[in-house]
Amino acid sequence: MKCFSSLTLVLMITLTISACGAQATPTVNPIDIQGTMAAAAFTMVAETQSAIPTATPIPPTATFTNTPPPTNTALAVDPSGATFTSLPNSNPGGGDPCVNQPLPVTLQGETVKIRINNSTKATLALSIYLNQTTPQVVCGYRTYTIEPEQALVLNNLVEGCFTLWAWNPDPQDYFIVTNGAASCIDSSDTAVFDVLTRRIERR
């Protein structure tokens, strides 16, 4: 009987000690653990994304170009609206008062022969300016028409210095040419001029 009471006493002491000093271990629900882990994972992802620097575009830099300033450009003249006179506006005599007057019908002096070949495919208007100094001072111009690839032969002019202009009055193919400086012609030979689209040549 004594043995039973000792055993009972030991059992009672053990139960009392375990009941007073120990605490019960709480039970954990696995679904709660999964939720906590998922929340922690989402928090880490959010913090990582917020730590990544944002792509800020680089502001454009000013680029300088070497653009020239505007210039004053003369407008092209449409030849279709131009009016033609017998003598172009060039003035071979500078302040010569007779540059715009026709030559007299009869000229005094040694006669010369002049041949002018139209080497173009256009019907040309031709103006011949004469500056005669001997035996008298006479100056002025005469005008002619030369058919395409034809020649004009003149034998009623006198010795002197001549300036020639030829031009195509057709606005579609307009051009004007000259022999440049005056060509002085005497009665010893025949002067031959070739009219081209870019110049007048003396042979």
DAMOUR-V385922 format. One record per residue. N is the residue number from 1. RES is the residue in one small letter. SS is DSSP state (2 for helix, 1 for strand, 0 for the rest). PHI is phi in degrees with one decimal (* if undefined). OMEGA is omega as a letter, one per 40 degrees, with the letter a starting at -180 (NA if undefined). Layout:
n	res	ss	phi	omega
N	RES	SS	PHI	OMEGA
N	RES	SS	PHI	OMEGA
This chain:
n	res	ss	phi	omega
1	m	0	*	i
2	k	2	-63.2	a
3	c	2	-68.0	a
4	f	2	-65.2	a
5	s	2	-70.8	i
6	s	2	-67.4	a
7	l	2	-69.3	i
8	t	2	-65.3	a
9	l	2	-65.1	a
10	v	2	-64.1	a
11	l	2	-66.7	i
12	m	2	-66.5	a
13	i	2	-66.4	a
14	t	2	-65.0	i
15	l	2	-67.7	a
16	t	2	-67.1	a
17	i	2	-65.4	a
18	s	2	-69.2	a
19	a	2	-77.5	a
20	c	2	-87.7	a
21	g	2	-93.4	a
22	a	0	-97.4	i
23	q	0	-111.5	a
24	a	0	-74.2	i
25	t	0	-80.0	a
26	p	0	-72.5	i
27	t	0	-88.8	a
28	v	0	-111.0	i
29	n	0	-87.2	a
30	p	2	-62.0	i
31	i	2	-67.8	i
32	d	2	-65.1	i
33	i	2	-65.9	i
34	q	2	-62.3	i
35	g	2	-62.7	i
36	t	2	-64.9	i
37	m	2	-65.0	i
38	a	2	-65.4	i
39	a	2	-64.1	i
40	a	2	-64.1	a
41	a	2	-65.9	i
42	f	2	-64.0	i
43	t	2	-64.8	i
44	m	2	-63.3	i
45	v	2	-63.7	a
46	a	2	-64.1	i
47	e	2	-66.8	i
48	t	2	-66.0	i
49	q	2	-64.5	a
50	s	2	-72.8	i
51	a	2	-82.5	a
52	i	0	-73.0	i
53	p	0	-68.3	i
54	t	0	-81.2	i
55	a	0	-80.0	i
56	t	0	-93.0	a
57	p	0	-65.4	i
58	i	0	-73.8	i
59	p	0	-66.0	a
60	p	0	-67.1	i
61	t	0	-96.0	a
62	a	0	-72.3	i
63	t	0	-109.2	a
64	f	0	-100.7	i
65	t	0	-111.3	a
66	n	0	-94.3	a
67	t	0	-87.8	a
68	p	0	-69.9	i
69	p	0	-68.1	i
70	p	0	-65.4	i
71	t	0	-115.2	i
72	n	0	-83.3	a
73	t	0	-110.0	i
74	a	0	-69.5	i
75	l	0	-75.6	i
76	a	0	-71.2	a
77	v	0	-94.3	i
78	d	0	-77.7	a
79	p	2	-64.3	a
80	s	2	-66.3	i
81	g	2	-94.5	a
82	a	0	-82.6	i
83	t	0	-110.9	a
84	f	0	-111.4	i
85	t	0	-104.7	a
86	s	0	-62.1	a
87	l	0	-120.9	i
88	p	0	-60.7	a
89	n	0	-70.7	i
90	s	0	-62.8	a
91	n	0	-120.6	a
92	p	0	-68.5	a
93	g	0	-99.2	a
94	g	0	63.9	i
95	g	0	-93.5	a
96	d	0	-62.3	a
97	p	0	-70.6	a
98	c	0	-100.3	a
99	v	0	-64.1	a
100	n	0	-107.5	i
101	q	0	-113.5	i
102	p	1	-69.9	i
103	l	0	-70.8	i
104	p	0	-64.5	a
105	v	0	-62.8	a
106	t	0	-108.3	i
107	l	0	-115.9	i
108	q	0	-102.5	i
109	g	0	131.9	i
110	e	0	-72.4	a
111	t	1	-76.9	i
112	v	1	-126.6	i
113	k	1	-110.2	i
114	i	1	-129.3	i
115	r	1	-116.9	i
116	i	1	-122.0	a
117	n	1	-96.6	i
118	n	1	-87.8	a
119	s	0	-90.6	i
120	t	0	-105.7	i
121	k	0	-103.3	a
122	a	0	-119.2	i
123	t	0	-78.2	a
124	l	1	-103.2	i
125	a	1	-93.1	a
126	l	1	-129.1	i
127	s	1	-126.0	i
128	i	1	-116.6	i
129	y	1	-105.8	i
130	l	1	-113.5	i
131	n	1	-121.3	a
132	q	1	-101.7	a
133	t	0	-111.2	i
134	t	0	-135.6	e
135	p	0	-74.8	i
136	q	0	-139.0	i
137	v	0	-88.8	i
138	v	1	-137.2	i
139	c	1	-147.1	a
140	g	1	156.1	a
141	y	1	-134.7	i
142	r	1	-134.5	a
143	t	1	-119.9	a
144	y	1	-143.7	i
145	t	1	-125.0	i
146	i	1	-122.5	i
147	e	0	-69.9	a
148	p	0	-57.8	i
149	e	0	54.9	i
150	q	0	-116.2	a
151	a	1	-125.6	i
152	l	1	-117.3	i
153	v	1	-112.9	a
154	l	1	-115.4	i
155	n	1	-133.5	i
156	n	1	-116.4	i
157	l	1	-104.9	a
158	v	1	-117.3	a
159	e	0	-55.1	i
160	g	1	164.5	i
161	c	1	-108.2	a
162	f	1	-118.9	i
163	t	1	-120.9	a
164	l	1	-112.7	i
165	w	1	-127.1	i
166	a	1	-136.3	i
167	w	1	-148.2	i
168	n	1	-95.3	a
169	p	0	-75.9	i
170	d	0	-70.3	a
171	p	2	-60.7	a
172	q	2	-69.5	a
173	d	2	-127.3	a
174	y	0	-63.0	i
175	f	1	-155.1	i
176	i	1	-139.5	a
177	v	1	-134.8	i
178	t	1	-145.5	i
179	n	0	-87.0	i
180	g	0	79.7	i
181	a	0	-63.9	a
182	a	0	-59.6	i
183	s	1	-100.3	i
184	c	1	-85.5	a
185	i	1	-125.3	i
186	d	0	-115.6	a
187	s	0	-80.3	a
188	s	0	-75.1	a
189	d	0	-147.0	i
190	t	1	-94.7	i
191	a	1	-89.6	a
192	v	1	-119.6	i
193	f	1	-120.5	i
194	d	1	-110.1	i
195	v	1	-93.3	i
196	l	0	-113.9	a
197	t	0	-72.9	a
198	r	0	-116.6	a
199	r	0	-168.4	i
200	i	1	-116.5	a
201	e	1	-108.5	i
202	r	1	-100.1	i
203	r	0	-79.5	NA
